[in-house]
């Protein structure tokens, strides 16, 4: 009985061929039944021997079908994988940010009245970050772009912290004393930055206390310095902030911390690393600082809003 069943299956299988239009290769599938009957409760196809000959015919046009005695069963699928213009625009503009600022900020003329920002992820998860903020205790605006190297951990931490370090370094001593007194006596701390966040941005909430404590140590060191006085210039503040934050990140990965999550985050931040390019835009000019393989390009809007690049700008 099993011999007749195998013969029937063999006759039916041999009548099928895989056909298509390209003459590149041929495939003819021939399956031969084993001489031993299959044991009970086994898949019936497990008793078939390996394929003895292969005769493949492939198509360069993506069409193929099974035929049996003149009958054709098409497996063509009309899949349109191209995006239309609206879909492309939605992808390119999903992280777009346009911010209009008042001409006067309450202390004088604003250094920036409008800025536009966009970000297109090159990998998943996205390892790049951006930051934009107005300095409330000094003058000017800060813009930063951060490219993570071994993941997004360091880029995330630096995007949250570096602008604070720069702003604090530019603050005069009397403003730093106000910050310290507010922290010491539990009063509300005067805001340092006005952030302009995109809705997709997020912060390291679990490490916020650690970041604030080390920022406080930084301004305490500035208060003890006899040279600080009215605060650093943007040029000096950029250089000082880059070096100090780098030292703090290294320190945090080595000292004991209050919980395992904070410790794990600190280690990831230190070992991942990132590039950083930051610009301070004030009424007196533009100052740029960078660390790693990044740079800023200075340009102006020409006729028809064409950007004319003047020169690459590298900071200290």
BELMO-V820648 format. One record per residue. N is the residue number from 0. OMEGA is omega in whole degrees, 0 to 359 (NA if undefined). BURIAL is + if it has 9 or more other ideal C-beta (glycine too) atoms within 8 Angstrom, else -. Layout:
n->N omega->OMEGA burial->BURIAL
n->N omega->OMEGA burial->BURIAL
This chain:
n->0 omega->181 burial->-
n->1 omega->178 burial->-
n->2 omega->178 burial->-
n->3 omega->179 burial->-
n->4 omega->179 burial->-
n->5 omega->180 burial->+
n->6 omega->179 burial->+
n->7 omega->180 burial->-
n->8 omega->180 burial->+
n->9 omega->180 burial->+
n->10 omega->181 burial->-
n->11 omega->182 burial->-
n->12 omega->183 burial->+
n->13 omega->180 burial->-
n->14 omega->179 burial->-
n->15 omega->173 burial->+
n->16 omega->175 burial->-
n->17 omega->186 burial->+
n->18 omega->170 burial->-
n->19 omega->194 burial->+
n->20 omega->185 burial->-
n->21 omega->182 burial->+
n->22 omega->186 burial->-
n->23 omega->183 burial->-
n->24 omega->179 burial->-
n->25 omega->173 burial->-
n->26 omega->173 burial->+
n->27 omega->185 burial->-
n->28 omega->177 burial->+
n->29 omega->180 burial->-
n->30 omega->181 burial->+
n->31 omega->180 burial->-
n->32 omega->177 burial->+
n->33 omega->180 burial->-
n->34 omega->179 burial->-
n->35 omega->178 burial->-
n->36 omega->182 burial->-
n->37 omega->175 burial->+
n->38 omega->182 burial->-
n->39 omega->174 burial->-
n->40 omega->174 burial->-
n->41 omega->177 burial->-
n->42 omega->184 burial->-
n->43 omega->181 burial->-
n->44 omega->181 burial->-
n->45 omega->180 burial->-
n->46 omega->181 burial->+
n->47 omega->179 burial->-
n->48 omega->180 burial->-
n->49 omega->181 burial->-
n->50 omega->183 burial->-
n->51 omega->180 burial->-
n->52 omega->181 burial->-
n->53 omega->183 burial->-
n->54 omega->190 burial->-
n->55 omega->173 burial->-
n->56 omega->183 burial->+
n->57 omega->183 burial->-
n->58 omega->175 burial->+
n->59 omega->183 burial->-
n->60 omega->175 burial->-
n->61 omega->179 burial->-
n->62 omega->179 burial->+
n->63 omega->179 burial->+
n->64 omega->174 burial->+
n->65 omega->178 burial->+
n->66 omega->177 burial->+
n->67 omega->177 burial->-
n->68 omega->175 burial->-
n->69 omega->179 burial->-
n->70 omega->184 burial->-
n->71 omega->178 burial->-
n->72 omega->186 burial->-
n->73 omega->174 burial->-
n->74 omega->180 burial->-
n->75 omega->174 burial->-
n->76 omega->181 burial->-
n->77 omega->181 burial->-
n->78 omega->178 burial->-
n->79 omega->184 burial->-
n->80 omega->180 burial->-
n->81 omega->178 burial->-
n->82 omega->175 burial->-
n->83 omega->186 burial->-
n->84 omega->180 burial->-
n->85 omega->179 burial->-
n->86 omega->178 burial->-
n->87 omega->180 burial->+
n->88 omega->179 burial->-
n->89 omega->178 burial->-
n->90 omega->184 burial->+
n->91 omega->185 burial->+
n->92 omega->183 burial->-
n->93 omega->179 burial->-
n->94 omega->181 burial->+
n->95 omega->179 burial->+
n->96 omega->177 burial->+
n->97 omega->184 burial->-
n->98 omega->174 burial->+
n->99 omega->183 burial->-
n->100 omega->180 burial->+
n->101 omega->181 burial->-
n->102 omega->176 burial->-
n->103 omega->182 burial->-
n->104 omega->181 burial->+
n->105 omega->178 burial->-
n->106 omega->182 burial->-
n->107 omega->180 burial->-
n->108 omega->176 burial->-
n->109 omega->179 burial->+
n->110 omega->179 burial->+
n->111 omega->178 burial->-
n->112 omega->178 burial->-
n->113 omega->172 burial->-
n->114 omega->179 burial->+
n->115 omega->182 burial->-
n->116 omega->177 burial->+
n->117 omega->182 burial->+
n->118 omega->177 burial->+
n->119 omega->185 burial->-
n->120 omega->177 burial->-
n->121 omega->179 burial->-
n->122 omega->180 burial->-
n->123 omega->358 burial->-
n->124 omega->182 burial->-
n->125 omega->182 burial->+
n->126 omega->184 burial->+
n->127 omega->179 burial->+
n->128 omega->177 burial->+
n->129 omega->180 burial->+
n->130 omega->175 burial->+
n->131 omega->182 burial->+
n->132 omega->173 burial->+
n->133 omega->177 burial->+
n->134 omega->184 burial->+
n->135 omega->180 burial->+
n->136 omega->173 burial->+
n->137 omega->183 burial->+
n->138 omega->174 burial->-
n->139 omega->178 burial->+
n->140 omega->180 burial->+
n->141 omega->177 burial->+
n->142 omega->181 burial->+
n->143 omega->174 burial->+
n->144 omega->188 burial->+
n->145 omega->184 burial->+
n->146 omega->179 burial->+
n->147 omega->182 burial->+
n->148 omega->181 burial->+
n->149 omega->184 burial->-
n->150 omega->185 burial->+
n->151 omega->189 burial->+
n->152 omega->183 burial->+
n->153 omega->178 burial->+
n->154 omega->179 burial->+
n->155 omega->182 burial->+
n->156 omega->182 burial->+
n->157 omega->179 burial->+
n->158 omega->179 burial->+
n->159 omega->194 burial->+
n->160 omega->190 burial->+
n->161 omega->181 burial->+
n->162 omega->175 burial->+
n->163 omega->181 burial->+
n->164 omega->180 burial->+
n->165 omega->181 burial->+
n->166 omega->179 burial->+
n->167 omega->180 burial->+
n->168 omega->180 burial->+
n->169 omega->183 burial->+
n->170 omega->176 burial->+
n->171 omega->184 burial->+
n->172 omega->182 burial->+
n->173 omega->177 burial->-
n->174 omega->177 burial->+
n->175 omega->177 burial->+
n->176 omega->177 burial->+
n->177 omega->176 burial->+
n->178 omega->183 burial->+
n->179 omega->179 burial->+
n->180 omega->178 burial->+
n->181 omega->178 burial->+
n->182 omega->184 burial->+
n->183 omega->185 burial->-
n->184 omega->174 burial->-
n->185 omega->178 burial->-
n->186 omega->177 burial->-
n->187 omega->182 burial->-
n->188 omega->178 burial->-
n->189 omega->180 burial->+
n->190 omega->181 burial->-
n->191 omega->183 burial->+
n->192 omega->167 burial->+
n->193 omega->185 burial->-
n->194 omega->173 burial->-
n->195 omega->186 burial->-
n->196 omega->169 burial->-
n->197 omega->184 burial->+
n->198 omega->180 burial->-
n->199 omega->180 burial->-
n->200 omega->176 burial->-
n->201 omega->183 burial->-
n->202 omega->173 burial->-
n->203 omega->183 burial->+
n->204 omega->183 burial->-
n->205 omega->181 burial->-
n->206 omega->184 burial->+
n->207 omega->182 burial->+
n->208 omega->178 burial->-
n->209 omega->181 burial->+
n->210 omega->180 burial->+
n->211 omega->180 burial->-
n->212 omega->181 burial->-
n->213 omega->173 burial->+
n->214 omega->178 burial->+
n->215 omega->176 burial->+
n->216 omega->179 burial->-
n->217 omega->181 burial->+
n->218 omega->174 burial->+
n->219 omega->176 burial->+
n->220 omega->178 burial->-
n->221 omega->178 burial->+
n->222 omega->180 burial->+
n->223 omega->181 burial->-
n->224 omega->179 burial->-
n->225 omega->184 burial->-
n->226 omega->187 burial->-
n->227 omega->174 burial->+
n->228 omega->183 burial->-
n->229 omega->180 burial->-
n->230 omega->182 burial->+
n->231 omega->171 burial->+
n->232 omega->177 burial->-
n->233 omega->180 burial->+
n->234 omega->181 burial->-
n->235 omega->181 burial->+
n->236 omega->178 burial->+
n->237 omega->181 burial->+
n->238 omega->181 burial->+
n->239 omega->183 burial->+
n->240 omega->178 burial->+
n->241 omega->183 burial->+
n->242 omega->183 burial->-
n->243 omega->180 burial->+
n->244 omega->177 burial->+
n->245 omega->179 burial->+
n->246 omega->180 burial->-
n->247 omega->179 burial->+
n->248 omega->178 burial->+
n->249 omega->181 burial->+
n->250 omega->183 burial->+
n->251 omega->180 burial->+
n->252 omega->185 burial->+
n->253 omega->184 burial->-
n->254 omega->175 burial->-
n->255 omega->179 burial->-
n->256 omega->191 burial->+
n->257 omega->180 burial->-
n->258 omega->185 burial->-
n->259 omega->181 burial->-
n->260 omega->179 burial->-
n->261 omega->179 burial->+
n->262 omega->179 burial->+
n->263 omega->179 burial->-
n->264 omega->181 burial->+
n->265 omega->179 burial->+
n->266 omega->178 burial->+
n->267 omega->180 burial->+
n->268 omega->184 burial->+
n->269 omega->185 burial->+
n->270 omega->182 burial->-
n->271 omega->181 burial->+
n->272 omega->177 burial->+
n->273 omega->169 burial->+
n->274 omega->179 burial->+
n->275 omega->175 burial->+
n->276 omega->186 burial->+
n->277 omega->177 burial->+
n->278 omega->170 burial->+
n->279 omega->181 burial->+
n->280 omega->179 burial->+
n->281 omega->180 burial->+
n->282 omega->180 burial->-
n->283 omega->179 burial->-
n->284 omega->181 burial->-
n->285 omega->176 burial->+
n->286 omega->184 burial->+
n->287 omega->173 burial->+
n->288 omega->179 burial->+
n->289 omega->174 burial->+
n->290 omega->181 burial->+
n->291 omega->186 burial->+
n->292 omega->179 burial->-
n->293 omega->179 burial->+
n->294 omega->176 burial->-
n->295 omega->178 burial->+
n->296 omega->181 burial->-
n->297 omega->181 burial->+
n->298 omega->176 burial->-
n->299 omega->181 burial->-
n->300 omega->179 burial->-
n->301 omega->178 burial->-
n->302 omega->182 burial->-
n->303 omega->178 burial->-
n->304 omega->176 burial->-
n->305 omega->180 burial->-
n->306 omega->179 burial->-
n->307 omega->183 burial->-
n->308 omega->179 burial->-
n->309 omega->184 burial->-
n->310 omega->172 burial->-
n->311 omega->181 burial->-
n->312 omega->178 burial->+
n->313 omega->183 burial->-
n->314 omega->181 burial->+
n->315 omega->NA burial->-
